[in-house]
Amino acid sequence: MSEALMSNAGAAASCEDDLPVRQIAITQALIDRYADISQDFNPIHVDVAMAVGTPFGGTIAHGCIPLEPVFQAIQAWLGTDCLPSGSKMRLRYRAPSRPGDVITSSVKLTAAAQGQPDTVKILSFACHNQDARLVMDGECEVPV
């Protein structure tokens, strides 16, 4: 484990610490780029004309896109460019994210994992859009 990882996420952080706030602006171009990378061309994501006629009223972002600010916040806190191996996430989508939305993360260190060494931290998170609507929330277990 790197010294940077230990110094950023180890003893210096205590329960109820807020992690850095991060945002992502969702555009149709971003959704289309993600579809190219993931090969997920579900029409609800990429076919604007078709999606208008659905209950969503337009395209919606793939689930990983509005989750990106959570990843960015945790990575900034850890001082790394990816989550550590062994990280676990539980989340619930509460509302779709659409082109034009700006998603903001709120991530908080809440505890050490029960039955785990002190090196596993529990982070709770929520993501809201620009209208303060909750789009997802959950927890992440991160080995530090």
C-alpha positions in Angstrom: 0.0 0.0 0.0 1.4 3.4 -0.9 2.3 6.0 1.7 0.0 8.5 -0.1 -2.9 6.1 0.2 -2.3 5.7 4.0 -1.8 9.4 4.6 -4.9 10.5 2.7 -7.3 7.8 3.9 -5.8 6.3 7.0 -5.8 7.8 10.5 -6.2 11.3 9.2 -9.8 10.7 8.3 -12.4 10.2 11.0 -16.0 9.2 10.9 -18.4 11.7 9.5 -15.7 13.4 7.4 -17.0 14.7 4.1 -15.1 13.8 1.0 -14.4 16.3 -1.8 -17.6 17.3 -3.8 -17.5 16.3 -7.4 -19.8 17.0 -10.4 -20.5 15.8 -13.9 -22.5 17.5 -16.6 -24.5 15.0 -18.6 -24.8 15.6 -22.3 -26.0 13.4 -25.1 -22.5 13.4 -26.5 -21.2 12.0 -23.2 -23.9 9.3 -23.3 -23.1 8.4 -26.9 -19.3 8.2 -26.1 -20.1 5.9 -23.1 -22.3 3.8 -25.4 -19.3 3.4 -27.8 -17.0 2.4 -25.0 -19.4 0.0 -23.3 -21.1 -1.2 -26.5 -24.4 -0.6 -24.7 -26.6 0.9 -27.5 -29.9 0.5 -25.8 -32.2 3.0 -27.6 -33.3 4.6 -24.3 -29.7 5.9 -24.1 -28.9 6.7 -27.7 -32.0 7.1 -29.9 -33.3 10.5 -29.1 -36.4 10.2 -31.4 -37.4 6.9 -30.0 -36.8 7.9 -26.3 -39.2 10.9 -26.6 -42.1 8.5 -26.9 -41.1 6.5 -23.7 -42.3 7.3 -20.2 -38.9 8.9 -19.6 -39.7 11.5 -22.3 -36.2 11.5 -23.7 -32.9 9.7 -23.4 -31.4 8.8 -20.0 -27.8 8.3 -19.0 -26.3 4.8 -18.5 -26.1 4.1 -14.8 -22.3 4.5 -14.5 -22.4 8.0 -15.8 -24.1 9.7 -12.8 -22.0 7.5 -10.5 -18.8 9.0 -11.8 -18.7 11.9 -9.2 -18.7 9.3 -6.4 -15.7 7.6 -8.0 -13.9 10.9 -8.4 -14.6 11.9 -4.8 -13.2 8.6 -3.4 -10.2 8.7 -5.7 -9.4 12.3 -4.7 -9.7 11.3 -1.0 -7.4 8.3 -1.5 -5.0 10.1 -3.8 -5.3 7.4 -6.4 -6.6 7.2 -10.0 -8.9 4.2 -9.4 -10.7 2.5 -6.5 -8.6 -0.1 -4.7 -9.1 -3.8 -5.5 -11.7 -5.3 -3.2 -13.9 -2.2 -3.1 -17.6 -3.0 -2.8 -20.5 -0.8 -3.7 -24.2 -1.1 -2.9 -26.4 1.5 -4.6 -30.0 2.3 -5.5 -31.0 4.4 -8.5 -33.8 6.8 -7.4 -34.4 8.8 -10.6 -33.0 8.9 -14.1 -30.2 11.2 -15.1 -30.7 13.0 -18.4 -28.8 15.2 -20.9 -28.7 18.7 -19.3 -28.4 17.4 -15.7 -25.5 18.3 -13.6 -25.0 15.6 -11.0 -23.2 16.4 -7.7 -21.9 13.9 -5.3 -22.0 14.0 -1.5 -19.7 11.3 0.0 -19.1 10.9 3.7 -16.8 8.6 5.7 -19.2 6.9 8.1 -17.5 3.9 9.8 -15.0 1.1 9.7 -16.6 -2.1 8.3 -17.9 -4.4 11.1 -15.9 -7.6 11.4 -13.2 -6.1 9.1 -9.8 -4.7 10.0 -9.6 -1.0 10.5 -8.3 -0.7 7.0 -11.8 -1.1 5.5 -13.8 2.1 5.6 -17.5 2.6 4.9 -18.5 5.6 2.8 -22.1 6.6 2.3 -23.0 8.6 -0.8 -25.8 10.4 -2.5 -26.0 12.1 -5.9 -28.4 14.9 -6.7 -29.1 16.7 -9.9 -29.2 20.5 -10.3 -32.8 20.6 -9.0 -31.7 18.9 -5.7 -33.5 15.7 -6.8 -31.9 12.5 -5.4 -30.8 10.4 -8.4 -28.9 7.6 -6.4 -27.6 6.8 -3.0 -25.7 3.9 -1.4 -22.6 2.8 0.4 -19.1 1.8 -0.6 -16.6 -0.4 1.3 -13.1 0.7 0.5 -10.0 -1.1 1.7 -7.4 1.5 2.6 
